[in-house]
Structures are given as structure tokens and as C-alpha cells.
Amino acid sequence: MKLRQLKLKQRMILVLGIMALVQTGFIGVFALHYLQQSLDEQIGQRALDVAKTIAAMPQIADAVERSDSDYLQPISLSLAETTRARFVVIGDKKGIRLAHPSTEKIGHSMADDDGDQGTPALIFGKGYISKAEGSLGWSMRGKAPIFNHEGEEVIGVISVGYGLDRVSEIIGRYQMTLITVIISSFLASAMIAVWFANHFKKAIFGLEPEQIARLFDEQRATLESVREGIIAINRAGEITTVNQTAIETLGLPIDKSLIGRKIDEVLPDSSMLEVMETGKPQFDNEVWRGDHCIIANRLPLKQGDEITGVVSSFRRKDELDLVSQKLTRIQQYSDTLRSQSHEYANKLHTIAGLIQIGATDQALALIGQESQSHQALIKLLMKAVPDPILAGCLLGKYNRARELGLTLVIDPESEMTSLPDKLPREQLVSILGNLIDNALEATLNNHGSDGKVLLSMTDLGNDLIFEIEDQGPGIPIGQQEKIFEKGFSSKRYDGHGYGLHLVKSLLDKLSGTITIDSGSDGGSRFTVYIPKNKN
């Protein structure tokens, strides 16, 4: 079975168990090796110390000079027993044994045991330690030279050996201890792995690593596919997520990684840290970045009751305005078609009724009157407003006014023939359309169905100027600034409070202005100024 086929808990138990075995085994082998080396050194040093002590005994030196094995043999056995040594061997200056635990070895060379005759001690007069297998088995040996009474000449050598059986016994006992520790470590690691795996899987919502990787790829693809910019930060204020749209929208460098950087370093004016501290989300906030406005939403990320980060999604306001403007134009076209259809249906019904009752003269007069009225309006628009989009908007509003029983009076002295090519027509008709709609509604509610709305236009000078005057109740001075705020409306039912806000936003984008005065009939006069050449 492959490791990837195992569950996360099984993998962690296996990996931690193997790590415990490897670590404990390595430490154990090192400890045993170090212990054995230390014991060997200690035993060897003890053997050398005993050998030096025996070599310094005057009676031993005298007996060696006489080659008196009968004297040395029982003394060597007694010394070996006293010092708990395996053996004490005494040799002359040629390395021939004078005393040995085995009497048959006396008279033979000491080289039979370890391959040398105590050469370093005999030749250089220095004691040393060696480990060798002799006739009595493996032992640690300490060899020391025997000097004459004057201390000038080496006359023999003492070899004291300690068996390594005790060392093997100690090492064996530690091996059992090590095996017990290894098994205990593996069991402890398995239990820790189970606990940690349960805790870890709870933190990752019970997902396996492969599932997390797949979700990560899906999230990354999703972030890059949406048209909104998205930035997320963690509790420390460091950027954890940012998509390409966010980089492009905010004008951030594309050649530097933003992950891990502080949000206040990348965006010093960001309110994400404020949301982090307060825990209160922010919706539809307008933020200026360079020369364009951004609509941003910021939400705190929570794990239980703890805030762990903040995510912000945003989009350029002009993109949202463009969608809004397109919807406004569609609504205006729909209203125009609906009003024209309704109006002409009424006129056709009237004409049909007159014909049926035989009042043909009146029917012809009504047809002529209607044709004359429309021809006059169309002639005026063709002369004063050659731009088809603006003219179509005004014609639609004219028909809408007639449908409501009102009159949209366009000043015959109006002229709007110098519209700049760079002026977005959809923005212009959105501004005029909303202002005329507001004027018609205010007039209808205050004056009734026989009211009228006046419109005049001029393009003389450096500005395009539009005046819309209604017969409404007027706007109190205290509300003249508030009416442009988003959502503000004097009406008590929903769905209002956005038209004038859109007008103000579009004028700000076009560097235009709008003023409010009292009308001649007590209503309000809105005057719009739009520069022909935007700075």
C-alpha cells in the first residue's frame, strides 16, 4: 500500500513511529558505543596503574634480575587475586615470561598472547594500554617497564590484564534498557500522533491533505476568475491572499510578491486594520485610489468568537456606474416606447371613435394637430440638438410628460450643437434623464396633470449649460445639499434616493457642477454646468 493511500492519522502514526525508532536507535547505538569505549578506557587505565605499581616494587625488580620464576610465580597469582585482575604476567628484558597463570607458558615469549613482547615498554621504557585476545581470552591490558634500582635500565615488563566479560555484561544490560526505551518511545509517539492527528483534523475540518490541495487550487482559480479585486490579511495584518484583479485595480507592482507583506505598507490608507480591531464589516465604501474611485466591502474573518483576519473585495466605481448607466438607458428607452405606445393608442382610439360617429372633420383636425405638434418638436430638436442620442432622450421625455398629462417645454432659443466628441453620451443622458424625471414627478405631485416643466440649453462659452425648472413644492435650503446623498429622499416609500446621487457622481467625474435655485412658479430650478474641455 502506498503512503498516499493511507489516512492522515495513519500516516502521522507511521511517520512519528519511524522517527521515534530511528532517533532512539541512533541515540542508543551511540550511547552503547560511547559506554563501551569509556569502560574500555577505564579498565585499561586501571590495568596500567596496577602494572606500574607492581613494577615499582623492589622485590619484584630483584627477582626479575635473578630470573627467579619460583619467587615471582606465586606473587603474580597473589597480586592478580588481590587486584581482581584476570592475570599478572611478568617478563624479563627479552619478553620471556617469568610468571604466568599457566605454568606451562613460563619460559615462552609474551608475543604468544598479543603479538608483541611488551616492546614499547622494553624499548622506550613507557607504559601503555592495549586490547587483545590472548591465551586467556579478550582483555584490556596495561603494560609497564621494570627498572633496576638505579632507574636507568629496563630489566623487565609487567603485564596486567582485566577480562572484558564484565564490559559485555554491562553493555548487554544497557541493550535491554535501550530496547525497552525504543518500544516505549514508539508507543508514546503513536499516542501523541493519534492525539495530534485528531486535533489537526479538527482544525482543518476533517479534510485530508489531498482535499486541501484540491480546494486550494479551486480557490486560487476562483479568485483569479472573478472580476472583483480581493485581498485578505491575517491577524498580524499580513497579506495572505491577493488576486491579479486587485493588483491591476490598485496599481500595485506586478513584479513583487505581496504575500506576507504588511497591509499598511502596501496600502497605507486601508481600513482593513480598523475592521480587524472593531469586528464591524464595511459595505459599499467609496475609496479614491489615484484618479479613480473604488467601491469596497470589508468583512472580518472569524473562528468562533476570535477575529482571525479580514477580507476585502472591491471594484472600480466607473465599472459599476457603467452598468448602472446602461440600465438607466434601457429604462429610458423602455419608458419612451411605453409612453409613445400608450399615447398613440389613445389618439388612435379617439380618431377611430370620431370616424365611427361621422365626425370626419374633427378627426382630420386632430390628426393635423398631432402631426403639427410633433413636427414642430422634431424640427426644433433637429436644429438645436443634432446629436441623435441626446435628441432621442429629450423626445422620449417629451412623450413621457404628455403621458402623465404634463408638458415638457423646450426653450426654442436652446442650442446644443457643440457637444465635445469625448463627452460620454450615456453619462449626459443619465444626468438629464434623472433631472427631468424628478422635475416631472415633483410637478405632477404638487401641481397636477396640467403642470409643465421648462428645459433650456446652451453651449455658448466654455460650458454646456442645462436648466430644468419644475412646478414642484421646492426644496428647503437645509435639504439642498442632502438630496445628493445616496439613499436620501423626501418620499416615504422605498426605491428612491439614488437618481440625484448618480447625477452628482457623474458630474464629479465630468468636472461639472449643479446648482439649485427657486423657480419662477415656486418650484425648483436645477442648473447644470459641464466643461467642454475637462481639465
Secondary structure as a PSIPRED ss2 file (coil, helix, strand):
# PSIPRED VFORMAT (PSIPRED V4.0)

   1 M C   1.000  0.000  0.000
   2 K C   1.000  0.000  0.000
   3 L H   0.000  1.000  0.000
   4 R H   0.000  1.000  0.000
   5 Q H   0.000  1.000  0.000
   6 L C   1.000  0.000  0.000
   7 K C   1.000  0.000  0.000
   8 L H   0.000  1.000  0.000
   9 K H   0.000  1.000  0.000
  10 Q H   0.000  1.000  0.000
  11 R H   0.000  1.000  0.000
  12 M H   0.000  1.000  0.000
  13 I H   0.000  1.000  0.000
  14 L H   0.000  1.000  0.000
  15 V H   0.000  1.000  0.000
  16 L H   0.000  1.000  0.000
  17 G H   0.000  1.000  0.000
  18 I H   0.000  1.000  0.000
  19 M H   0.000  1.000  0.000
  20 A H   0.000  1.000  0.000
  21 L H   0.000  1.000  0.000
  22 V H   0.000  1.000  0.000
  23 Q H   0.000  1.000  0.000
  24 T H   0.000  1.000  0.000
  25 G H   0.000  1.000  0.000
  26 F H   0.000  1.000  0.000
  27 I H   0.000  1.000  0.000
  28 G H   0.000  1.000  0.000
  29 V H   0.000  1.000  0.000
  30 F H   0.000  1.000  0.000
  31 A H   0.000  1.000  0.000
  32 L H   0.000  1.000  0.000
  33 H H   0.000  1.000  0.000
  34 Y H   0.000  1.000  0.000
  35 L H   0.000  1.000  0.000
  36 Q H   0.000  1.000  0.000
  37 Q H   0.000  1.000  0.000
  38 S H   0.000  1.000  0.000
  39 L H   0.000  1.000  0.000
  40 D H   0.000  1.000  0.000
  41 E H   0.000  1.000  0.000
  42 Q H   0.000  1.000  0.000
  43 I H   0.000  1.000  0.000
  44 G H   0.000  1.000  0.000
  45 Q H   0.000  1.000  0.000
  46 R H   0.000  1.000  0.000
  47 A H   0.000  1.000  0.000
  48 L H   0.000  1.000  0.000
  49 D H   0.000  1.000  0.000
  50 V H   0.000  1.000  0.000
  51 A H   0.000  1.000  0.000
  52 K H   0.000  1.000  0.000
  53 T H   0.000  1.000  0.000
  54 I H   0.000  1.000  0.000
  55 A H   0.000  1.000  0.000
  56 A C   1.000  0.000  0.000
  57 M C   1.000  0.000  0.000
  58 P H   0.000  1.000  0.000
  59 Q H   0.000  1.000  0.000
  60 I H   0.000  1.000  0.000
  61 A H   0.000  1.000  0.000
  62 D H   0.000  1.000  0.000
  63 A H   0.000  1.000  0.000
  64 V H   0.000  1.000  0.000
  65 E H   0.000  1.000  0.000
  66 R H   0.000  1.000  0.000
  67 S C   1.000  0.000  0.000
  68 D C   1.000  0.000  0.000
  69 S H   0.000  1.000  0.000
  70 D H   0.000  1.000  0.000
  71 Y H   0.000  1.000  0.000
  72 L H   0.000  1.000  0.000
  73 Q H   0.000  1.000  0.000
  74 P H   0.000  1.000  0.000
  75 I H   0.000  1.000  0.000
  76 S H   0.000  1.000  0.000
  77 L H   0.000  1.000  0.000
  78 S H   0.000  1.000  0.000
  79 L H   0.000  1.000  0.000
  80 A H   0.000  1.000  0.000
  81 E H   0.000  1.000  0.000
  82 T H   0.000  1.000  0.000
  83 T C   1.000  0.000  0.000
  84 R C   1.000  0.000  0.000
  85 A C   1.000  0.000  0.000
  86 R C   1.000  0.000  0.000
  87 F E   0.000  0.000  1.000
  88 V E   0.000  0.000  1.000
  89 V E   0.000  0.000  1.000
  90 I E   0.000  0.000  1.000
  91 G E   0.000  0.000  1.000
  92 D E   0.000  0.000  1.000
  93 K C   1.000  0.000  0.000
  94 K C   1.000  0.000  0.000
  95 G C   1.000  0.000  0.000
  96 I E   0.000  0.000  1.000
  97 R E   0.000  0.000  1.000
  98 L E   0.000  0.000  1.000
  99 A E   0.000  0.000  1.000
 100 H C   1.000  0.000  0.000
 101 P C   1.000  0.000  0.000
 102 S C   1.000  0.000  0.000
 103 T H   0.000  1.000  0.000
 104 E H   0.000  1.000  0.000
 105 K H   0.000  1.000  0.000
 106 I C   1.000  0.000  0.000
 107 G C   1.000  0.000  0.000
 108 H C   1.000  0.000  0.000
 109 S E   0.000  0.000  1.000
 110 M C   1.000  0.000  0.000
 111 A H   0.000  1.000  0.000
 112 D H   0.000  1.000  0.000
 113 D H   0.000  1.000  0.000
 114 D H   0.000  1.000  0.000
 115 G C   1.000  0.000  0.000
 116 D C   1.000  0.000  0.000
 117 Q C   1.000  0.000  0.000
 118 G C   1.000  0.000  0.000
 119 T H   0.000  1.000  0.000
 120 P H   0.000  1.000  0.000
 121 A H   0.000  1.000  0.000
 122 L H   0.000  1.000  0.000
 123 I H   0.000  1.000  0.000
 124 F H   0.000  1.000  0.000
 125 G C   1.000  0.000  0.000
 126 K C   1.000  0.000  0.000
 127 G C   1.000  0.000  0.000
 128 Y E   0.000  0.000  1.000
 129 I E   0.000  0.000  1.000
 130 S E   0.000  0.000  1.000
 131 K E   0.000  0.000  1.000
 132 A E   0.000  0.000  1.000
 133 E E   0.000  0.000  1.000
 134 G E   0.000  0.000  1.000
 135 S C   1.000  0.000  0.000
 136 L C   1.000  0.000  0.000
 137 G E   0.000  0.000  1.000
 138 W E   0.000  0.000  1.000
 139 S E   0.000  0.000  1.000
 140 M E   0.000  0.000  1.000
 141 R E   0.000  0.000  1.000
 142 G E   0.000  0.000  1.000
 143 K E   0.000  0.000  1.000
 144 A E   0.000  0.000  1.000
 145 P E   0.000  0.000  1.000
 146 I E   0.000  0.000  1.000
 147 F E   0.000  0.000  1.000
 148 N C   1.000  0.000  0.000
 149 H C   1.000  0.000  0.000
 150 E C   1.000  0.000  0.000
 151 G C   1.000  0.000  0.000
 152 E C   1.000  0.000  0.000
 153 E C   1.000  0.000  0.000
 154 V E   0.000  0.000  1.000
 155 I E   0.000  0.000  1.000
 156 G E   0.000  0.000  1.000
 157 V E   0.000  0.000  1.000
 158 I E   0.000  0.000  1.000
 159 S E   0.000  0.000  1.000
 160 V E   0.000  0.000  1.000
 161 G E   0.000  0.000  1.000
 162 Y E   0.000  0.000  1.000
 163 G E   0.000  0.000  1.000
 164 L C   1.000  0.000  0.000
 165 D H   0.000  1.000  0.000
 166 R H   0.000  1.000  0.000
 167 V H   0.000  1.000  0.000
 168 S H   0.000  1.000  0.000
 169 E H   0.000  1.000  0.000
 170 I H   0.000  1.000  0.000
 171 I H   0.000  1.000  0.000
 172 G H   0.000  1.000  0.000
 173 R H   0.000  1.000  0.000
 174 Y H   0.000  1.000  0.000
 175 Q H   0.000  1.000  0.000
 176 M H   0.000  1.000  0.000
 177 T H   0.000  1.000  0.000
 178 L H   0.000  1.000  0.000
 179 I H   0.000  1.000  0.000
 180 T H   0.000  1.000  0.000
 181 V H   0.000  1.000  0.000
 182 I H   0.000  1.000  0.000
 183 I H   0.000  1.000  0.000
 184 S H   0.000  1.000  0.000
 185 S H   0.000  1.000  0.000
 186 F H   0.000  1.000  0.000
 187 L H   0.000  1.000  0.000
 188 A H   0.000  1.000  0.000
 189 S H   0.000  1.000  0.000
 190 A H   0.000  1.000  0.000
 191 M H   0.000  1.000  0.000
 192 I H   0.000  1.000  0.000
 193 A H   0.000  1.000  0.000
 194 V H   0.000  1.000  0.000
 195 W H   0.000  1.000  0.000
 196 F H   0.000  1.000  0.000
 197 A H   0.000  1.000  0.000
 198 N H   0.000  1.000  0.000
 199 H H   0.000  1.000  0.000
 200 F H   0.000  1.000  0.000
 201 K H   0.000  1.000  0.000
 202 K H   0.000  1.000  0.000
 203 A H   0.000  1.000  0.000
 204 I C   1.000  0.000  0.000
 205 F C   1.000  0.000  0.000
 206 G C   1.000  0.000  0.000
 207 L C   1.000  0.000  0.000
 208 E C   1.000  0.000  0.000
 209 P H   0.000  1.000  0.000
 210 E H   0.000  1.000  0.000
 211 Q H   0.000  1.000  0.000
 212 I H   0.000  1.000  0.000
 213 A H   0.000  1.000  0.000
 214 R H   0.000  1.000  0.000
 215 L H   0.000  1.000  0.000
 216 F H   0.000  1.000  0.000
 217 D H   0.000  1.000  0.000
 218 E H   0.000  1.000  0.000
 219 Q H   0.000  1.000  0.000
 220 R H   0.000  1.000  0.000
 221 A H   0.000  1.000  0.000
 222 T H   0.000  1.000  0.000
 223 L H   0.000  1.000  0.000
 224 E H   0.000  1.000  0.000
 225 S H   0.000  1.000  0.000
 226 V C   1.000  0.000  0.000
 227 R C   1.000  0.000  0.000
 228 E C   1.000  0.000  0.000
 229 G E   0.000  0.000  1.000
 230 I E   0.000  0.000  1.000
 231 I E   0.000  0.000  1.000
 232 A E   0.000  0.000  1.000
 233 I E   0.000  0.000  1.000
 234 N E   0.000  0.000  1.000
 235 R C   1.000  0.000  0.000
 236 A C   1.000  0.000  0.000
 237 G C   1.000  0.000  0.000
 238 E E   0.000  0.000  1.000
 239 I E   0.000  0.000  1.000
 240 T E   0.000  0.000  1.000
 241 T E   0.000  0.000  1.000
 242 V E   0.000  0.000  1.000
 243 N C   1.000  0.000  0.000
 244 Q H   0.000  1.000  0.000
 245 T H   0.000  1.000  0.000
 246 A H   0.000  1.000  0.000
 247 I H   0.000  1.000  0.000
 248 E H   0.000  1.000  0.000
 249 T H   0.000  1.000  0.000
 250 L H   0.000  1.000  0.000
 251 G C   1.000  0.000  0.000
 252 L C   1.000  0.000  0.000
 253 P C   1.000  0.000  0.000
 254 I C   1.000  0.000  0.000
 255 D C   1.000  0.000  0.000
 256 K C   1.000  0.000  0.000
 257 S C   1.000  0.000  0.000
 258 L C   1.000  0.000  0.000
 259 I C   1.000  0.000  0.000
 260 G C   1.000  0.000  0.000
 261 R C   1.000  0.000  0.000
 262 K E   0.000  0.000  1.000
 263 I H   0.000  1.000  0.000
 264 D H   0.000  1.000  0.000
 265 E H   0.000  1.000  0.000
 266 V H   0.000  1.000  0.000
 267 L C   1.000  0.000  0.000
 268 P C   1.000  0.000  0.000
 269 D C   1.000  0.000  0.000
 270 S C   1.000  0.000  0.000
 271 S C   1.000  0.000  0.000
 272 M H   0.000  1.000  0.000
 273 L H   0.000  1.000  0.000
 274 E H   0.000  1.000  0.000
 275 V H   0.000  1.000  0.000
 276 M H   0.000  1.000  0.000
 277 E H   0.000  1.000  0.000
 278 T H   0.000  1.000  0.000
 279 G C   1.000  0.000  0.000
 280 K C   1.000  0.000  0.000
 281 P C   1.000  0.000  0.000
 282 Q E   0.000  0.000  1.000
 283 F E   0.000  0.000  1.000
 284 D E   0.000  0.000  1.000
 285 N E   0.000  0.000  1.000
 286 E E   0.000  0.000  1.000
 287 V E   0.000  0.000  1.000
 288 W E   0.000  0.000  1.000
 289 R E   0.000  0.000  1.000
 290 G C   1.000  0.000  0.000
 291 D C   1.000  0.000  0.000
 292 H E   0.000  0.000  1.000
 293 C E   0.000  0.000  1.000
 294 I E   0.000  0.000  1.000
 295 I E   0.000  0.000  1.000
 296 A E   0.000  0.000  1.000
 297 N E   0.000  0.000  1.000
 298 R E   0.000  0.000  1.000
 299 L E   0.000  0.000  1.000
 300 P E   0.000  0.000  1.000
 301 L E   0.000  0.000  1.000
 302 K E   0.000  0.000  1.000
 303 Q E   0.000  0.000  1.000
 304 G C   1.000  0.000  0.000
 305 D C   1.000  0.000  0.000
 306 E E   0.000  0.000  1.000
 307 I E   0.000  0.000  1.000
 308 T E   0.000  0.000  1.000
 309 G E   0.000  0.000  1.000
 310 V E   0.000  0.000  1.000
 311 V E   0.000  0.000  1.000
 312 S E   0.000  0.000  1.000
 313 S E   0.000  0.000  1.000
 314 F E   0.000  0.000  1.000
 315 R E   0.000  0.000  1.000
 316 R E   0.000  0.000  1.000
 317 K H   0.000  1.000  0.000
 318 D H   0.000  1.000  0.000
 319 E H   0.000  1.000  0.000
 320 L H   0.000  1.000  0.000
 321 D H   0.000  1.000  0.000
 322 L H   0.000  1.000  0.000
 323 V H   0.000  1.000  0.000
 324 S H   0.000  1.000  0.000
 325 Q H   0.000  1.000  0.000
 326 K H   0.000  1.000  0.000
 327 L H   0.000  1.000  0.000
 328 T H   0.000  1.000  0.000
 329 R H   0.000  1.000  0.000
 330 I H   0.000  1.000  0.000
 331 Q H   0.000  1.000  0.000
 332 Q H   0.000  1.000  0.000
 333 Y H   0.000  1.000  0.000
 334 S H   0.000  1.000  0.000
 335 D H   0.000  1.000  0.000
 336 T H   0.000  1.000  0.000
 337 L H   0.000  1.000  0.000
 338 R H   0.000  1.000  0.000
 339 S H   0.000  1.000  0.000
 340 Q H   0.000  1.000  0.000
 341 S H   0.000  1.000  0.000
 342 H H   0.000  1.000  0.000
 343 E H   0.000  1.000  0.000
 344 Y H   0.000  1.000  0.000
 345 A H   0.000  1.000  0.000
 346 N H   0.000  1.000  0.000
 347 K H   0.000  1.000  0.000
 348 L H   0.000  1.000  0.000
 349 H H   0.000  1.000  0.000
 350 T H   0.000  1.000  0.000
 351 I H   0.000  1.000  0.000
 352 A H   0.000  1.000  0.000
 353 G H   0.000  1.000  0.000
 354 L H   0.000  1.000  0.000
 355 I H   0.000  1.000  0.000
 356 Q H   0.000  1.000  0.000
 357 I C   1.000  0.000  0.000
 358 G C   1.000  0.000  0.000
 359 A C   1.000  0.000  0.000
 360 T H   0.000  1.000  0.000
 361 D H   0.000  1.000  0.000
 362 Q H   0.000  1.000  0.000
 363 A H   0.000  1.000  0.000
 364 L H   0.000  1.000  0.000
 365 A H   0.000  1.000  0.000
 366 L H   0.000  1.000  0.000
 367 I H   0.000  1.000  0.000
 368 G H   0.000  1.000  0.000
 369 Q H   0.000  1.000  0.000
 370 E H   0.000  1.000  0.000
 371 S H   0.000  1.000  0.000
 372 Q H   0.000  1.000  0.000
 373 S H   0.000  1.000  0.000
 374 H H   0.000  1.000  0.000
 375 Q H   0.000  1.000  0.000
 376 A H   0.000  1.000  0.000
 377 L H   0.000  1.000  0.000
 378 I H   0.000  1.000  0.000
 379 K H   0.000  1.000  0.000
 380 L H   0.000  1.000  0.000
 381 L H   0.000  1.000  0.000
 382 M H   0.000  1.000  0.000
 383 K H   0.000  1.000  0.000
 384 A H   0.000  1.000  0.000
 385 V C   1.000  0.000  0.000
 386 P C   1.000  0.000  0.000
 387 D C   1.000  0.000  0.000
 388 P H   0.000  1.000  0.000
 389 I H   0.000  1.000  0.000
 390 L H   0.000  1.000  0.000
 391 A H   0.000  1.000  0.000
 392 G H   0.000  1.000  0.000
 393 C H   0.000  1.000  0.000
 394 L H   0.000  1.000  0.000
 395 L H   0.000  1.000  0.000
 396 G H   0.000  1.000  0.000
 397 K H   0.000  1.000  0.000
 398 Y H   0.000  1.000  0.000
 399 N H   0.000  1.000  0.000
 400 R H   0.000  1.000  0.000
 401 A H   0.000  1.000  0.000
 402 R H   0.000  1.000  0.000
 403 E H   0.000  1.000  0.000
 404 L C   1.000  0.000  0.000
 405 G C   1.000  0.000  0.000
 406 L C   1.000  0.000  0.000
 407 T E   0.000  0.000  1.000
 408 L E   0.000  0.000  1.000
 409 V E   0.000  0.000  1.000
 410 I E   0.000  0.000  1.000
 411 D C   1.000  0.000  0.000
 412 P C   1.000  0.000  0.000
 413 E C   1.000  0.000  0.000
 414 S C   1.000  0.000  0.000
 415 E C   1.000  0.000  0.000
 416 M C   1.000  0.000  0.000
 417 T C   1.000  0.000  0.000
 418 S C   1.000  0.000  0.000
 419 L C   1.000  0.000  0.000
 420 P C   1.000  0.000  0.000
 421 D C   1.000  0.000  0.000
 422 K C   1.000  0.000  0.000
 423 L C   1.000  0.000  0.000
 424 P C   1.000  0.000  0.000
 425 R H   0.000  1.000  0.000
 426 E H   0.000  1.000  0.000
 427 Q H   0.000  1.000  0.000
 428 L H   0.000  1.000  0.000
 429 V H   0.000  1.000  0.000
 430 S H   0.000  1.000  0.000
 431 I H   0.000  1.000  0.000
 432 L H   0.000  1.000  0.000
 433 G H   0.000  1.000  0.000
 434 N H   0.000  1.000  0.000
 435 L H   0.000  1.000  0.000
 436 I H   0.000  1.000  0.000
 437 D H   0.000  1.000  0.000
 438 N H   0.000  1.000  0.000
 439 A H   0.000  1.000  0.000
 440 L H   0.000  1.000  0.000
 441 E H   0.000  1.000  0.000
 442 A H   0.000  1.000  0.000
 443 T H   0.000  1.000  0.000
 444 L H   0.000  1.000  0.000
 445 N H   0.000  1.000  0.000
 446 N H   0.000  1.000  0.000
 447 H H   0.000  1.000  0.000
 448 G C   1.000  0.000  0.000
 449 S C   1.000  0.000  0.000
 450 D C   1.000  0.000  0.000
 451 G C   1.000  0.000  0.000
 452 K E   0.000  0.000  1.000
 453 V E   0.000  0.000  1.000
 454 L E   0.000  0.000  1.000
 455 L E   0.000  0.000  1.000
 456 S E   0.000  0.000  1.000
 457 M E   0.000  0.000  1.000
 458 T E   0.000  0.000  1.000
 459 D C   1.000  0.000  0.000
 460 L C   1.000  0.000  0.000
 461 G C   1.000  0.000  0.000
 462 N C   1.000  0.000  0.000
 463 D E   0.000  0.000  1.000
 464 L E   0.000  0.000  1.000
 465 I E   0.000  0.000  1.000
 466 F E   0.000  0.000  1.000
 467 E E   0.000  0.000  1.000
 468 I E   0.000  0.000  1.000
 469 E E   0.000  0.000  1.000
 470 D C   1.000  0.000  0.000
 471 Q C   1.000  0.000  0.000
 472 G C   1.000  0.000  0.000
 473 P C   1.000  0.000  0.000
 474 G C   1.000  0.000  0.000
 475 I C   1.000  0.000  0.000
 476 P C   1.000  0.000  0.000
 477 I H   0.000  1.000  0.000
 478 G H   0.000  1.000  0.000
 479 Q H   0.000  1.000  0.000
 480 Q C   1.000  0.000  0.000
 481 E C   1.000  0.000  0.000
 482 K H   0.000  1.000  0.000
 483 I H   0.000  1.000  0.000
 484 F H   0.000  1.000  0.000
 485 E C   1.000  0.000  0.000
 486 K C   1.000  0.000  0.000
 487 G C   1.000  0.000  0.000
 488 F C   1.000  0.000  0.000
 489 S C   1.000  0.000  0.000
 490 S C   1.000  0.000  0.000
 491 K C   1.000  0.000  0.000
 492 R C   1.000  0.000  0.000
 493 Y C   1.000  0.000  0.000
 494 D C   1.000  0.000  0.000
 495 G C   1.000  0.000  0.000
 496 H C   1.000  0.000  0.000
 497 G C   1.000  0.000  0.000
 498 Y C   1.000  0.000  0.000
 499 G H   0.000  1.000  0.000
 500 L H   0.000  1.000  0.000
 501 H H   0.000  1.000  0.000
 502 L H   0.000  1.000  0.000
 503 V H   0.000  1.000  0.000
 504 K H   0.000  1.000  0.000
 505 S H   0.000  1.000  0.000
 506 L H   0.000  1.000  0.000
 507 L H   0.000  1.000  0.000
 508 D H   0.000  1.000  0.000
 509 K H   0.000  1.000  0.000
 510 L C   1.000  0.000  0.000
 511 S C   1.000  0.000  0.000
 512 G C   1.000  0.000  0.000
 513 T E   0.000  0.000  1.000
 514 I E   0.000  0.000  1.000
 515 T E   0.000  0.000  1.000
 516 I E   0.000  0.000  1.000
 517 D E   0.000  0.000  1.000
 518 S E   0.000  0.000  1.000
 519 G C   1.000  0.000  0.000
 520 S C   1.000  0.000  0.000
 521 D C   1.000  0.000  0.000
 522 G C   1.000  0.000  0.000
 523 G C   1.000  0.000  0.000
 524 S E   0.000  0.000  1.000
 525 R E   0.000  0.000  1.000
 526 F E   0.000  0.000  1.000
 527 T E   0.000  0.000  1.000
 528 V E   0.000  0.000  1.000
 529 Y E   0.000  0.000  1.000
 530 I E   0.000  0.000  1.000
 531 P E   0.000  0.000  1.000
 532 K C   1.000  0.000  0.000
 533 N C   1.000  0.000  0.000
 534 K C   1.000  0.000  0.000
 535 N C   1.000  0.000  0.000
